[in-house]
Amino acid sequence: MVIVCGEALVDMVPGERPGDWRALPGGGAANAAVALNRLGTAAPLLCRLSGDHFGRMLRAHLRDSGVDLGLAVDAAEPTTLAFVSFDGAGSAEYAFYLEGTADWQWSPEELPGDVSGGCVHAGTLAAVLDPGAAVLRSWLQGRRAETVVSYDVNVRPSVLPDREAYRASARAWCDVAHILKASADDLAWLYPEQDPVDAARALQDEHGLDLAVVTLGAEGAAALLPGEPPLRAPAPAVQVVDTVGAGDAFIGAVLADLDAKGLLAGPAALTGLDAGTAAGTLDFAAAAAALACTRPGAAPPTREEVDRFRTGD
């Protein structure tokens, strides 16, 4: 089991006519939880869900996707909204409406007391927006000796435009994490003077990360193990509709594959990850992300779809 911790929000996506908008379920954590469950790994979502119309929509979507909401908190605040725009290549940009919304108001009393063993995945907006970010990081800091912590930096400069503050947040989370996931765009914004894979390696070396994975867009993905040369996986050729949720599908696939191989039972199990196994996981995740790009919005594939895609069936 992988507990996913973070936001469940609504993406407002442009419709076919000017001024038209479609409300679609989103949020990095919610998308990752859906991806994990579709790939065969039980992944309850630890989140704060509003009781408003959008919150009810999110609950229905998550339950229909097989996500256990037993850890979800009933929140009085409204749902966070993200208005999405696309460039010519289908890459998404976001404008967030998040002042006083449900996702960031964590208190220590709302978090479960015992999650020893297994894995917790966190990141994206929930990792930078206080007061909740500090509460979540402290909660996981106290559990990292027994629990694998996965962190997706998923930079959103519109939320925290101060580069140094964002770097400080990422470094603090890397002190807690065992696994880091980032995109080339994330790392290029955080460390514009460095190649993204080199930046990931520097974070790995500084913080003792067991695994760092970097998505590289059309160039595929890379995985870093301590003391090993970078592993690379090409990006499968697909017709891109948009990239919404592709990174979440990628990290969901990484964690689902590691879980299926017994490597997320705890930090000691993760140290058994070798280069051959990591290369297979990277290929699997690159395929899942590619399939996610062929669909509008955050729509991660099932394990059967990924397996058929990889075999050409």
C-alpha positions as a Markdown table, in Angstrom:
| # | Residue | x | y | z |
|---|---|---|---|---|
| 1 | Met | 0.0 | 0.0 | 0.0 |
| 2 | Val | 1.1 | 3.6 | -0.8 |
| 3 | Ile | -0.6 | 6.4 | 1.1 |
| 4 | Val | -0.8 | 9.5 | -1.1 |
| 5 | Cys | -0.8 | 12.8 | 0.8 |
| 6 | Gly | -1.8 | 16.2 | -0.6 |
| 7 | Glu | -4.3 | 18.1 | -2.6 |
| 8 | Ala | -7.4 | 17.2 | -4.5 |
| 9 | Leu | -8.6 | 20.2 | -6.5 |
| 10 | Val | -10.5 | 21.0 | -9.7 |
| 11 | Asp | -8.9 | 21.9 | -13.0 |
| 12 | Met | -10.8 | 24.4 | -15.0 |
| 13 | Val | -9.9 | 23.5 | -18.6 |
| 14 | Pro | -10.7 | 25.6 | -21.7 |
| 15 | Gly | -13.7 | 24.4 | -23.7 |
| 16 | Glu | -14.2 | 24.4 | -27.4 |
| 17 | Arg | -15.5 | 28.0 | -27.5 |
| 18 | Pro | -14.0 | 31.2 | -25.9 |
| 19 | Gly | -15.3 | 31.6 | -22.4 |
| 20 | Asp | -16.3 | 28.0 | -22.0 |
| 21 | Trp | -14.7 | 26.0 | -19.2 |
| 22 | Arg | -14.9 | 22.4 | -18.2 |
| 23 | Ala | -14.4 | 21.4 | -14.5 |
| 24 | Leu | -12.2 | 18.3 | -14.2 |
| 25 | Pro | -10.9 | 16.5 | -11.1 |
| 26 | Gly | -7.2 | 17.2 | -10.6 |
| 27 | Gly | -4.4 | 17.9 | -8.1 |
| 28 | Gly | -1.1 | 16.2 | -8.0 |
| 29 | Ala | -1.8 | 13.9 | -5.1 |
| 30 | Ala | -5.3 | 13.0 | -6.3 |
| 31 | Asn | -4.0 | 12.2 | -9.8 |
| 32 | Ala | -1.1 | 10.1 | -8.3 |
| 33 | Ala | -3.6 | 8.1 | -6.1 |
| 34 | Val | -5.8 | 7.4 | -9.1 |
| 35 | Ala | -2.8 | 6.3 | -11.1 |
| 36 | Leu | -1.6 | 3.9 | -8.4 |
| 37 | Asn | -5.0 | 2.3 | -8.0 |
| 38 | Arg | -5.4 | 1.9 | -11.7 |
| 39 | Leu | -2.0 | 0.2 | -11.8 |
| 40 | Gly | -2.9 | -2.3 | -9.2 |
| 41 | Thr | -1.5 | -0.7 | -6.0 |
| 42 | Ala | -3.9 | 0.2 | -3.2 |
| 43 | Ala | -3.4 | 3.9 | -2.6 |
| 44 | Pro | -5.7 | 5.7 | -0.1 |
| 45 | Leu | -5.7 | 9.4 | -0.3 |
| 46 | Leu | -4.9 | 11.5 | 2.8 |
| 47 | Cys | -6.5 | 14.8 | 1.8 |
| 48 | Arg | -8.9 | 17.5 | 3.0 |
| 49 | Leu | -12.1 | 17.5 | 0.9 |
| 50 | Ser | -14.6 | 20.3 | 0.9 |
| 51 | Gly | -18.3 | 19.7 | 1.3 |
| 52 | Asp | -19.1 | 22.1 | -1.6 |
| 53 | His | -20.2 | 21.1 | -5.1 |
| 54 | Phe | -16.7 | 20.6 | -6.3 |
| 55 | Gly | -15.7 | 18.6 | -3.2 |
| 56 | Arg | -18.6 | 16.3 | -3.8 |
| 57 | Met | -17.5 | 15.9 | -7.5 |
| 58 | Leu | -14.0 | 15.0 | -6.3 |
| 59 | Arg | -15.3 | 12.4 | -3.9 |
| 60 | Ala | -17.4 | 10.8 | -6.6 |
| 61 | His | -14.5 | 10.7 | -9.0 |
| 62 | Leu | -12.0 | 9.3 | -6.5 |
| 63 | Arg | -14.4 | 6.6 | -5.3 |
| 64 | Asp | -15.2 | 5.7 | -8.9 |
| 65 | Ser | -11.5 | 5.4 | -9.5 |
| 66 | Gly | -11.1 | 2.9 | -6.6 |
| 67 | Val | -9.4 | 5.4 | -4.2 |
| 68 | Asp | -10.0 | 4.7 | -0.5 |
| 69 | Leu | -11.1 | 7.9 | 1.2 |
| 70 | Gly | -11.0 | 6.5 | 4.7 |
| 71 | Leu | -8.2 | 8.9 | 5.6 |
| 72 | Ala | -9.8 | 12.0 | 4.0 |
| 73 | Val | -10.8 | 14.9 | 6.3 |
| 74 | Asp | -14.1 | 16.6 | 5.9 |
| 75 | Ala | -13.2 | 20.2 | 5.4 |
| 76 | Ala | -15.3 | 23.3 | 5.9 |
| 77 | Glu | -13.3 | 25.4 | 3.5 |
| 78 | Pro | -14.0 | 25.6 | -0.3 |
| 79 | Thr | -12.3 | 23.5 | -3.0 |
| 80 | Thr | -9.2 | 24.8 | -4.6 |
| 81 | Leu | -9.5 | 25.8 | -8.3 |
| 82 | Ala | -6.8 | 25.7 | -11.0 |
| 83 | Phe | -7.4 | 27.4 | -14.3 |
| 84 | Val | -5.4 | 25.7 | -17.0 |
| 85 | Ser | -4.0 | 27.0 | -20.3 |
| 86 | Phe | -2.0 | 25.2 | -22.9 |
| 87 | Asp | 0.9 | 26.2 | -25.2 |
| 88 | Gly | 1.3 | 24.9 | -28.8 |
| 89 | Ala | 2.9 | 21.6 | -27.6 |
| 90 | Gly | 0.1 | 20.8 | -25.2 |
| 91 | Ser | 2.1 | 21.7 | -22.1 |
| 92 | Ala | -0.1 | 23.1 | -19.3 |
| 93 | Glu | 0.2 | 26.3 | -17.3 |
| 94 | Tyr | -1.8 | 26.9 | -14.2 |
| 95 | Ala | -3.4 | 29.9 | -12.4 |
| 96 | Phe | -4.5 | 28.9 | -8.9 |
| 97 | Tyr | -7.4 | 30.2 | -6.7 |
| 98 | Leu | -6.3 | 28.9 | -3.3 |
| 99 | Glu | -6.7 | 31.5 | -0.7 |
| 100 | Gly | -8.4 | 29.9 | 2.3 |
| 101 | Thr | -9.2 | 26.7 | 0.5 |
| 102 | Ala | -9.4 | 23.2 | 2.0 |
| 103 | Asp | -6.2 | 21.6 | 0.9 |
| 104 | Trp | -3.6 | 23.6 | 3.0 |
| 105 | Gln | -5.2 | 23.9 | 6.4 |
| 106 | Trp | -3.8 | 20.7 | 8.0 |
| 107 | Ser | -3.5 | 20.4 | 11.8 |
| 108 | Pro | -1.5 | 17.7 | 13.5 |
| 109 | Glu | -4.7 | 16.2 | 14.9 |
| 110 | Glu | -6.0 | 15.4 | 11.4 |
| 111 | Leu | -3.1 | 13.1 | 10.5 |
| 112 | Pro | -3.0 | 9.4 | 11.3 |
| 113 | Gly | -0.8 | 8.3 | 14.2 |
| 114 | Asp | 0.5 | 5.0 | 12.8 |
| 115 | Val | 1.7 | 4.6 | 9.2 |
| 116 | Ser | 4.8 | 2.6 | 10.0 |
| 117 | Gly | 6.1 | 0.5 | 7.1 |
| 118 | Gly | 5.1 | 0.9 | 3.5 |
| 119 | Cys | 5.3 | 4.2 | 1.7 |
| 120 | Val | 3.8 | 7.7 | 1.8 |
| 121 | His | 4.0 | 9.9 | -1.3 |
| 122 | Ala | 3.6 | 13.7 | -1.0 |
| 123 | Gly | 4.5 | 16.8 | -2.9 |
| 124 | Thr | 3.3 | 19.5 | -5.3 |
| 125 | Leu | 1.3 | 22.3 | -3.8 |
| 126 | Ala | 0.8 | 20.6 | -0.5 |
| 127 | Ala | 4.6 | 20.6 | 0.0 |
| 128 | Val | 4.9 | 24.4 | -0.2 |
| 129 | Leu | 1.7 | 26.0 | 1.0 |
| 130 | Asp | 1.6 | 26.8 | 4.7 |
| 131 | Pro | 0.3 | 26.2 | 7.3 |
| 132 | Gly | -0.2 | 22.7 | 6.0 |
| 133 | Ala | 3.2 | 22.1 | 4.3 |
| 134 | Ala | 5.1 | 22.4 | 7.6 |
| 135 | Val | 2.6 | 20.2 | 9.4 |
| 136 | Leu | 2.9 | 17.4 | 6.7 |
| 137 | Arg | 6.7 | 17.6 | 6.6 |
| 138 | Ser | 7.0 | 17.3 | 10.4 |
| 139 | Trp | 4.6 | 14.4 | 10.4 |
| 140 | Leu | 6.6 | 12.5 | 7.8 |
| 141 | Gln | 10.0 | 13.4 | 9.4 |
| 142 | Gly | 8.9 | 11.5 | 12.5 |
| 143 | Arg | 8.1 | 8.4 | 10.4 |
| 144 | Arg | 10.9 | 8.2 | 7.8 |
| 145 | Ala | 12.9 | 5.6 | 9.7 |
| 146 | Glu | 10.2 | 3.0 | 9.2 |
| 147 | Thr | 8.3 | 4.4 | 6.2 |
| 148 | Val | 9.5 | 5.1 | 2.6 |
| 149 | Val | 8.8 | 8.8 | 1.8 |
| 150 | Ser | 8.4 | 9.8 | -1.8 |
| 151 | Tyr | 8.4 | 13.5 | -2.8 |
| 152 | Asp | 7.4 | 15.1 | -6.0 |
| 153 | Val | 8.7 | 18.7 | -6.2 |
| 154 | Asn | 6.4 | 19.6 | -9.1 |
| 155 | Val | 7.3 | 23.3 | -9.1 |
| 156 | Arg | 4.5 | 25.9 | -9.4 |
| 157 | Pro | 6.3 | 29.3 | -9.6 |
| 158 | Ser | 2.9 | 31.2 | -9.7 |
| 159 | Val | 2.3 | 29.9 | -6.1 |
| 160 | Leu | 5.8 | 30.6 | -4.7 |
| 161 | Pro | 7.7 | 32.9 | -7.1 |
| 162 | Asp | 10.7 | 33.3 | -4.7 |
| 163 | Arg | 13.3 | 30.9 | -6.2 |
| 164 | Glu | 15.4 | 30.8 | -3.0 |
| 165 | Ala | 12.3 | 30.0 | -0.9 |
| 166 | Tyr | 11.3 | 27.3 | -3.3 |
| 167 | Arg | 14.8 | 25.8 | -3.2 |
| 168 | Ala | 14.7 | 25.9 | 0.6 |
| 169 | Ser | 11.4 | 24.0 | 0.6 |
| 170 | Ala | 12.7 | 21.4 | -1.8 |
| 171 | Arg | 15.8 | 20.8 | 0.3 |
| 172 | Ala | 13.8 | 20.5 | 3.5 |
| 173 | Trp | 11.6 | 17.9 | 1.8 |
| 174 | Cys | 14.7 | 16.0 | 0.4 |
| 175 | Asp | 15.9 | 15.7 | 4.0 |
| 176 | Val | 12.7 | 13.8 | 4.7 |
| 177 | Ala | 12.4 | 11.8 | 1.5 |
| 178 | His | 13.9 | 8.6 | 0.2 |
| 179 | Ile | 12.6 | 9.0 | -3.3 |
| 180 | Leu | 12.6 | 12.3 | -5.3 |
| 181 | Lys | 10.6 | 12.9 | -8.5 |
| 182 | Ala | 11.1 | 16.0 | -10.6 |
| 183 | Ser | 10.7 | 17.2 | -14.1 |
| 184 | Ala | 13.3 | 18.8 | -16.2 |
| 185 | Asp | 11.2 | 22.0 | -16.1 |
| 186 | Asp | 11.1 | 21.8 | -12.3 |
| 187 | Leu | 14.9 | 21.5 | -12.0 |
| 188 | Ala | 15.6 | 24.1 | -14.7 |
| 189 | Trp | 13.5 | 26.6 | -12.7 |
| 190 | Leu | 15.1 | 25.8 | -9.4 |
| 191 | Tyr | 18.6 | 25.5 | -10.6 |
| 192 | Pro | 18.9 | 27.3 | -14.0 |
| 193 | Glu | 22.7 | 27.1 | -14.0 |
| 194 | Gln | 22.7 | 23.3 | -14.0 |
| 195 | Asp | 21.7 | 20.5 | -16.3 |
| 196 | Pro | 18.5 | 19.0 | -14.8 |
| 197 | Val | 19.9 | 15.5 | -14.3 |
| 198 | Asp | 23.0 | 17.0 | -12.7 |
| 199 | Ala | 20.8 | 19.0 | -10.4 |
| 200 | Ala | 18.9 | 15.9 | -9.4 |
| 201 | Arg | 22.3 | 14.1 | -8.7 |
| 202 | Ala | 23.4 | 17.0 | -6.5 |
| 203 | Leu | 20.2 | 16.8 | -4.5 |
| 204 | Gln | 20.6 | 13.0 | -4.2 |
| 205 | Asp | 24.2 | 13.3 | -3.0 |
| 206 | Glu | 23.5 | 16.1 | -0.6 |
| 207 | His | 20.4 | 14.5 | 1.0 |
| 208 | Gly | 21.2 | 10.8 | 0.7 |
| 209 | Leu | 18.2 | 10.0 | -1.5 |
| 210 | Asp | 17.9 | 6.3 | -2.4 |
| 211 | Leu | 16.3 | 7.1 | -5.8 |
| 212 | Ala | 15.8 | 10.2 | -7.9 |
| 213 | Val | 13.7 | 10.1 | -11.1 |
| 214 | Val | 13.5 | 12.9 | -13.6 |
| 215 | Thr | 11.0 | 13.3 | -16.5 |
| 216 | Leu | 12.6 | 14.8 | -19.6 |
| 217 | Gly | 9.6 | 15.4 | -21.9 |
| 218 | Ala | 10.3 | 14.2 | -25.4 |
| 219 | Glu | 13.7 | 13.0 | -24.3 |
| 220 | Gly | 12.1 | 10.4 | -22.0 |
| 221 | Ala | 13.2 | 10.0 | -18.3 |
| 222 | Ala | 16.2 | 9.3 | -16.2 |
| 223 | Ala | 16.7 | 7.5 | -12.9 |
| 224 | Leu | 19.6 | 7.9 | -10.5 |
| 225 | Leu | 20.9 | 5.4 | -7.9 |
| 226 | Pro | 23.6 | 6.4 | -5.5 |
| 227 | Gly | 27.1 | 5.9 | -7.0 |
| 228 | Glu | 25.7 | 4.6 | -10.3 |
| 229 | Pro | 25.6 | 6.3 | -13.8 |
| 230 | Pro | 22.3 | 7.7 | -14.8 |
| 231 | Leu | 19.8 | 5.3 | -16.3 |
| 232 | Arg | 17.8 | 6.5 | -19.3 |
| 233 | Ala | 14.4 | 5.5 | -20.8 |
| 234 | Pro | 13.2 | 6.9 | -24.2 |
| 235 | Ala | 9.9 | 8.6 | -24.5 |
| 236 | Pro | 7.5 | 6.3 | -26.5 |
| 237 | Ala | 6.2 | 8.0 | -29.6 |
| 238 | Val | 2.5 | 9.0 | -29.1 |
| 239 | Gln | 0.1 | 11.7 | -30.4 |
| 240 | Val | 0.1 | 14.2 | -27.5 |
| 241 | Val | -3.3 | 15.7 | -26.6 |
| 242 | Asp | -2.0 | 17.5 | -23.5 |
| 243 | Thr | 0.4 | 16.8 | -20.6 |
| 244 | Val | -2.0 | 17.3 | -17.7 |
| 245 | Gly | -1.4 | 14.6 | -15.2 |
| 246 | Ala | 1.5 | 13.0 | -17.1 |
| 247 | Gly | 4.0 | 13.6 | -14.3 |
| 248 | Asp | 1.5 | 12.2 | -11.8 |
| 249 | Ala | 1.0 | 9.1 | -13.9 |
| 250 | Phe | 4.8 | 8.7 | -14.1 |
| 251 | Ile | 5.4 | 8.8 | -10.4 |
| 252 | Gly | 2.4 | 6.6 | -9.8 |
| 253 | Ala | 3.8 | 4.1 | -12.1 |
| 254 | Val | 7.3 | 4.2 | -10.5 |
| 255 | Leu | 5.8 | 3.6 | -7.1 |
| 256 | Ala | 3.3 | 0.9 | -8.3 |
| 257 | Asp | 6.2 | -1.0 | -10.0 |
| 258 | Leu | 8.5 | -0.8 | -7.0 |
| 259 | Asp | 5.6 | -1.8 | -4.7 |
| 260 | Ala | 4.8 | -4.8 | -7.0 |
| 261 | Lys | 8.5 | -5.8 | -6.6 |
| 262 | Gly | 8.4 | -5.6 | -2.8 |
| 263 | Leu | 10.7 | -2.6 | -2.6 |
| 264 | Leu | 8.4 | -0.3 | -0.7 |
| 265 | Ala | 7.9 | -2.4 | 2.4 |
| 266 | Gly | 10.2 | 0.0 | 4.2 |
| 267 | Pro | 13.4 | 1.9 | 3.9 |
| 268 | Ala | 15.5 | -1.2 | 4.3 |
| 269 | Ala | 13.7 | -2.9 | 1.4 |
| 270 | Leu | 14.3 | 0.1 | -0.9 |
| 271 | Thr | 18.1 | -0.2 | -0.4 |
| 272 | Gly | 17.8 | -3.5 | -2.4 |
| 273 | Leu | 16.9 | -1.6 | -5.6 |
| 274 | Asp | 19.6 | -2.4 | -8.2 |
| 275 | Ala | 20.2 | -0.8 | -11.6 |
| 276 | Gly | 18.5 | -3.6 | -13.6 |
| 277 | Thr | 15.4 | -3.4 | -11.6 |
| 278 | Ala | 15.4 | 0.4 | -11.7 |
| 279 | Ala | 15.8 | 0.4 | -15.5 |
| 280 | Gly | 12.7 | -1.8 | -15.8 |
| 281 | Thr | 10.7 | 0.5 | -13.5 |
| 282 | Leu | 11.8 | 3.5 | -15.5 |
| 283 | Asp | 10.6 | 2.0 | -18.8 |
| 284 | Phe | 7.3 | 1.1 | -17.3 |
| 285 | Ala | 6.8 | 4.6 | -15.9 |
| 286 | Ala | 7.8 | 6.3 | -19.2 |
| 287 | Ala | 5.1 | 4.2 | -21.0 |
| 288 | Ala | 2.4 | 5.1 | -18.4 |
| 289 | Ala | 3.3 | 8.8 | -18.8 |
| 290 | Ala | 3.2 | 8.6 | -22.6 |
| 291 | Leu | -0.3 | 7.0 | -22.5 |
| 292 | Ala | -1.5 | 9.7 | -20.1 |
| 293 | Cys | -0.5 | 12.3 | -22.7 |
| 294 | Thr | -2.8 | 10.8 | -25.3 |
| 295 | Arg | -5.9 | 11.8 | -23.3 |
| 296 | Pro | -7.4 | 15.1 | -22.3 |
| 297 | Gly | -7.0 | 16.0 | -18.6 |
| 298 | Ala | -5.6 | 13.8 | -15.9 |
| 299 | Ala | -6.5 | 10.3 | -17.1 |
| 300 | Pro | -3.8 | 7.7 | -16.1 |
| 301 | Pro | -3.8 | 4.3 | -17.7 |
| 302 | Thr | -4.4 | 0.9 | -16.2 |
| 303 | Arg | -1.7 | -1.7 | -15.8 |
| 304 | Glu | -3.3 | -3.7 | -18.6 |
| 305 | Glu | -3.1 | -0.7 | -20.9 |
| 306 | Val | 0.5 | -0.1 | -20.1 |
| 307 | Asp | 1.4 | -3.7 | -20.6 |
| 308 | Arg | -0.4 | -3.8 | -24.0 |
| 309 | Phe | 1.3 | -0.6 | -25.0 |
| 310 | Arg | 4.7 | -1.9 | -24.2 |
| 311 | Thr | 4.2 | -5.1 | -26.1 |
| 312 | Gly | 2.6 | -3.4 | -29.1 |
| 313 | Asp | -0.7 | -5.4 | -28.7 |
